[in-house]
Amino acid sequence: MNKHTQLISDFYTAFQRRDHQAMAACYHPEARFCDPVFELQGQEIAAMWQMLCERAQDFSLTFSVDDSNGKIVARWQAKYLFSQTGRAVVNNVTGNFTFKDGLIYTHDDDFSFWRWSAQALGAPGLLLGWTPLLRNKVRQQAGKGLQAFIKQSFTGQTAA
């Protein structure tokens, strides 16, 4: 196992434990993260993982790491209750990575937003999860939620 494959394995093992500090330590300070909900850079990435780990309910994660094609790809499945609705979600995700200075430099996660929204949001997600309207609304709410979490967690202030 090469050092980058080990790093990704360590990252997901930390995720299984909901150890957001160990996860954050895997990222380069100038890292970028992107998935269907978030586009983040630098310390925002650590804050997102902290928020998700601290709020996770009935959480479990399985993963595999493949480095057979010269690229490192992680396939992972998270099972949890979506905090806003209490609905059960099983999310199948593919993660792609680049590295700088031995750390994750870019992390792109891909999953079916429609499938996720149908599980997390119920009928509205099932009917509208394929539309840019719902995706943009979820992205906006998630971004506001993350900024409120950052403000509260790192400055002790509450969101207005």
C-alpha positions as CSV (number, residue, x, y, z in Angstrom):
1,M,0.0,0.0,0.0
2,N,1.5,3.3,-1.0
3,K,1.5,6.4,1.3
4,H,-1.4,8.1,-0.4
5,T,-3.5,4.9,-0.3
6,Q,-2.7,4.6,3.4
7,L,-3.6,8.3,3.9
8,I,-7.1,7.7,2.4
9,S,-7.6,4.5,4.4
10,D,-6.6,6.4,7.6
11,F,-9.0,9.2,6.6
12,Y,-12.0,6.9,6.2
13,T,-11.1,4.9,9.3
14,A,-11.1,8.2,11.3
15,F,-14.5,8.9,9.6
16,Q,-15.8,5.6,10.9
17,R,-14.9,6.7,14.4
18,R,-16.3,10.2,13.7
19,D,-12.8,11.6,14.6
20,H,-13.0,14.9,12.7
21,Q,-9.6,16.1,14.0
22,A,-7.8,13.1,12.5
23,M,-9.8,13.6,9.3
24,A,-8.8,17.3,9.1
25,A,-5.2,16.3,9.6
26,C,-5.2,14.5,6.3
27,Y,-5.8,17.7,4.3
28,H,-3.3,20.1,2.9
29,P,-3.9,23.7,4.3
30,E,-4.9,24.8,0.7
31,A,-7.1,21.9,0.0
32,R,-10.4,22.0,-1.9
33,F,-13.4,19.8,-1.3
34,C,-16.4,19.4,-3.7
35,D,-19.5,17.3,-3.7
36,P,-23.1,17.8,-4.9
37,V,-23.8,19.9,-1.7
38,F,-20.6,21.7,-0.7
39,E,-17.7,23.5,-2.4
40,L,-15.2,24.3,0.3
41,Q,-11.6,25.3,0.7
42,G,-9.0,25.2,3.5
43,Q,-10.4,25.3,7.1
44,E,-14.0,25.1,5.8
45,I,-13.4,21.5,5.0
46,A,-12.4,20.7,8.6
47,A,-15.4,22.5,9.9
48,M,-17.7,20.6,7.6
49,W,-16.4,17.2,8.8
50,Q,-16.6,18.4,12.4
51,M,-20.2,19.5,11.9
52,L,-21.2,16.2,10.2
53,C,-19.4,14.0,12.8
54,E,-20.8,15.8,15.8
55,R,-24.4,15.8,14.4
56,A,-24.4,12.3,13.0
57,Q,-27.1,10.0,14.4
58,D,-27.2,6.2,13.9
59,F,-24.1,6.6,11.8
60,S,-22.1,3.8,10.2
61,L,-19.6,3.8,7.3
62,T,-18.0,1.2,5.2
63,F,-15.3,1.9,2.5
64,S,-12.8,0.5,0.1
65,V,-9.8,2.2,-1.5
66,D,-8.7,1.3,-5.0
67,D,-5.4,2.5,-6.5
68,S,-5.1,0.0,-9.4
69,N,-5.4,2.6,-12.2
70,G,-2.8,5.0,-11.1
71,K,-5.5,7.1,-9.3
72,I,-6.8,6.7,-5.8
73,V,-10.5,6.2,-5.7
74,A,-12.5,5.6,-2.5
75,R,-15.9,4.0,-2.6
76,W,-17.8,4.5,0.6
77,Q,-21.3,4.1,2.0
78,A,-22.7,6.1,4.9
79,K,-25.8,5.2,6.7
80,Y,-27.4,7.7,9.0
81,L,-30.5,9.6,10.1
82,F,-30.7,13.0,8.3
83,S,-30.9,15.5,11.1
84,Q,-33.4,17.9,9.6
85,T,-36.1,15.2,8.9
86,G,-35.0,12.2,11.0
87,R,-35.3,10.1,7.8
88,A,-32.8,7.2,7.2
89,V,-30.3,7.7,4.4
90,V,-28.0,5.2,2.7
91,N,-25.6,7.2,0.6
92,N,-23.2,5.6,-1.8
93,V,-20.3,7.9,-2.6
94,T,-17.2,7.8,-4.9
95,G,-14.3,9.9,-3.8
96,N,-11.4,11.1,-6.1
97,F,-8.3,12.7,-4.7
98,T,-5.1,14.5,-5.6
99,F,-2.2,15.1,-3.2
100,K,0.3,17.8,-2.4
101,D,3.1,17.5,0.2
102,G,1.8,14.0,1.2
103,L,-1.7,15.3,2.1
104,I,-5.1,15.5,0.3
105,Y,-5.1,18.5,-2.0
106,T,-8.3,18.0,-3.9
107,H,-11.2,15.8,-2.8
108,D,-14.2,15.3,-5.1
109,D,-17.1,13.2,-3.8
110,D,-19.8,12.2,-6.2
111,F,-23.2,10.7,-5.4
112,S,-26.7,10.7,-6.8
113,F,-28.2,13.9,-5.4
114,W,-31.7,12.7,-6.5
115,R,-31.3,9.4,-4.7
116,W,-30.0,11.2,-1.6
117,S,-32.8,13.8,-1.6
118,A,-35.5,11.2,-2.0
119,Q,-34.2,9.5,1.1
120,A,-33.4,12.5,3.1
121,L,-36.4,14.7,2.2
122,G,-39.1,12.2,1.2
123,A,-41.7,13.2,-1.4
124,P,-40.2,16.6,-2.2
125,G,-36.8,15.0,-2.8
126,L,-38.3,12.2,-4.9
127,L,-40.3,14.6,-7.1
128,L,-37.8,17.5,-7.3
129,G,-34.4,16.0,-6.5
130,W,-33.4,16.0,-10.1
131,T,-34.0,19.7,-10.5
132,P,-31.4,22.5,-10.1
133,L,-34.0,24.3,-8.0
134,L,-33.9,21.8,-5.2
135,R,-30.2,21.2,-5.5
136,N,-29.5,24.9,-5.2
137,K,-31.8,25.3,-2.2
138,V,-30.1,22.4,-0.4
139,R,-26.7,23.8,-1.2
140,Q,-27.7,27.3,0.0
141,Q,-29.2,25.8,3.3
142,A,-26.1,23.6,3.8
143,G,-23.8,26.6,3.3
144,K,-25.7,28.7,5.7
145,G,-25.8,25.9,8.2
146,L,-22.0,25.4,7.9
147,Q,-21.3,29.1,8.4
148,A,-23.6,29.2,11.4
149,F,-21.7,26.2,12.8
150,I,-18.4,27.8,12.2
151,K,-19.5,31.1,13.9
152,Q,-20.9,29.3,16.9
153,S,-18.1,26.7,17.3
154,F,-15.1,28.9,16.6
155,T,-16.2,32.3,18.0
156,G,-18.8,31.2,20.5
157,Q,-21.5,33.4,18.8
158,T,-24.9,32.2,17.8
159,A,-26.2,32.7,14.3
160,A,-28.5,35.6,13.8
